[in-house]
């Protein structure tokens, strides 16, 4: 693999807030709120240029206690019905 393709591959690991929002199926404002709350890691390239590593974000969200989930007011997926909770995005199987 050439050095140029390795550099391009490394750049692909970092997403904009919009790209991360699309992957996680949440709004862009939610991505920024999670960043400000310190719930997801971000790389501040400049004060206005922020990037997110998808693997690091998923790890951070997966390790957070589910009772602190502010997206569904503490209700579990079973209490909501068929609607998925945010933490369900990071589980292998759905009940």
ZIMOPE-V306041 format. One record per residue. N is the residue number from 1. RES is the residue in three letters. SS is DSSP state (H for helix, E for strand, - for the rest). PSI is psi in radians with two decimals (NA if undefined). BURIAL is b if it has 16 or more other ideal C-beta (glycine too) atoms within 10 Angstrom, else e. Layout:
n=N res=RES ss=SS psi=PSI burial=BURIAL
n=N res=RES ss=SS psi=PSI burial=BURIAL
This chain:
n=1 res=UNK ss=- psi=2.32 burial=e
n=2 res=UNK ss=- psi=2.81 burial=e
n=3 res=UNK ss=H psi=-0.65 burial=e
n=4 res=UNK ss=H psi=-0.72 burial=e
n=5 res=UNK ss=H psi=-0.55 burial=e
n=6 res=UNK ss=H psi=-0.71 burial=e
n=7 res=UNK ss=H psi=-0.73 burial=e
n=8 res=UNK ss=H psi=-0.69 burial=e
n=9 res=UNK ss=H psi=-0.72 burial=e
n=10 res=UNK ss=H psi=-0.71 burial=e
n=11 res=UNK ss=H psi=-0.58 burial=e
n=12 res=UNK ss=H psi=-0.31 burial=e
n=13 res=UNK ss=- psi=-0.33 burial=e
n=14 res=UNK ss=E psi=2.28 burial=b
n=15 res=UNK ss=E psi=2.67 burial=b
n=16 res=UNK ss=- psi=2.95 burial=e
n=17 res=UNK ss=H psi=-0.69 burial=b
n=18 res=UNK ss=H psi=-0.79 burial=e
n=19 res=UNK ss=H psi=-0.76 burial=e
n=20 res=UNK ss=H psi=-0.71 burial=b
n=21 res=UNK ss=H psi=-0.72 burial=b
n=22 res=UNK ss=H psi=-0.77 burial=e
n=23 res=UNK ss=H psi=-0.76 burial=e
n=24 res=UNK ss=H psi=-0.14 burial=b
n=25 res=UNK ss=- psi=0.87 burial=e
n=26 res=UNK ss=- psi=3.00 burial=b
n=27 res=UNK ss=- psi=2.76 burial=e
n=28 res=UNK ss=H psi=-0.62 burial=e
n=29 res=UNK ss=H psi=-0.56 burial=e
n=30 res=UNK ss=H psi=-0.68 burial=b
n=31 res=UNK ss=H psi=-0.82 burial=b
n=32 res=UNK ss=H psi=-0.63 burial=b
n=33 res=UNK ss=H psi=-0.76 burial=e
n=34 res=UNK ss=H psi=-0.67 burial=b
n=35 res=UNK ss=H psi=-0.83 burial=b
n=36 res=UNK ss=H psi=-0.60 burial=e
n=37 res=UNK ss=- psi=-0.16 burial=e
n=38 res=UNK ss=- psi=0.27 burial=e
n=39 res=UNK ss=- psi=-0.36 burial=e
n=40 res=UNK ss=- psi=2.52 burial=b
n=41 res=UNK ss=- psi=2.61 burial=e
n=42 res=UNK ss=- psi=2.70 burial=b
n=43 res=UNK ss=E psi=2.06 burial=e
n=44 res=UNK ss=E psi=1.70 burial=e
n=45 res=UNK ss=E psi=-0.82 burial=e
n=46 res=UNK ss=E psi=3.02 burial=e
n=47 res=UNK ss=- psi=-0.43 burial=e
n=48 res=UNK ss=- psi=-0.09 burial=e
n=49 res=UNK ss=E psi=1.87 burial=e
n=50 res=UNK ss=E psi=2.39 burial=b
n=51 res=UNK ss=E psi=2.69 burial=b
n=52 res=UNK ss=E psi=2.37 burial=b
n=53 res=UNK ss=E psi=2.06 burial=b
n=54 res=UNK ss=H psi=-0.75 burial=e
n=55 res=UNK ss=H psi=-0.78 burial=e
n=56 res=UNK ss=H psi=-0.68 burial=e
n=57 res=UNK ss=H psi=-0.82 burial=b
n=58 res=UNK ss=H psi=-0.73 burial=e
n=59 res=UNK ss=H psi=-0.75 burial=e
n=60 res=UNK ss=H psi=-0.75 burial=b
n=61 res=UNK ss=H psi=-0.60 burial=b
n=62 res=UNK ss=H psi=-0.47 burial=e
n=63 res=UNK ss=- psi=-0.06 burial=e
n=64 res=UNK ss=- psi=2.48 burial=e
n=65 res=UNK ss=- psi=2.40 burial=e
n=66 res=UNK ss=H psi=-0.39 burial=e
n=67 res=UNK ss=H psi=-0.21 burial=e
n=68 res=UNK ss=H psi=0.20 burial=e
n=69 res=UNK ss=- psi=1.97 burial=b
n=70 res=UNK ss=- psi=0.00 burial=e
n=71 res=UNK ss=- psi=-0.41 burial=e
n=72 res=UNK ss=- psi=0.40 burial=b
n=73 res=UNK ss=- psi=0.58 burial=e
n=74 res=UNK ss=- psi=0.02 burial=e
n=75 res=UNK ss=- psi=2.54 burial=e
n=76 res=UNK ss=- psi=2.94 burial=e
n=77 res=UNK ss=H psi=-0.67 burial=b
n=78 res=UNK ss=H psi=-0.61 burial=e
n=79 res=UNK ss=H psi=-0.57 burial=e
n=80 res=UNK ss=H psi=-0.54 burial=e
n=81 res=UNK ss=- psi=-2.29 burial=e
n=82 res=UNK ss=- psi=-0.17 burial=e
n=83 res=UNK ss=- psi=2.34 burial=e
n=84 res=UNK ss=- psi=2.46 burial=e
n=85 res=UNK ss=- psi=2.83 burial=b
n=86 res=UNK ss=H psi=-0.70 burial=b
n=87 res=UNK ss=H psi=-0.33 burial=b
n=88 res=UNK ss=H psi=-0.33 burial=e
n=89 res=UNK ss=H psi=-0.38 burial=e
n=90 res=UNK ss=H psi=0.23 burial=e
n=91 res=UNK ss=- psi=2.68 burial=e
n=92 res=UNK ss=- psi=-0.72 burial=e
n=93 res=UNK ss=- psi=2.68 burial=e
n=94 res=UNK ss=- psi=2.47 burial=e
n=95 res=UNK ss=- psi=NA burial=e
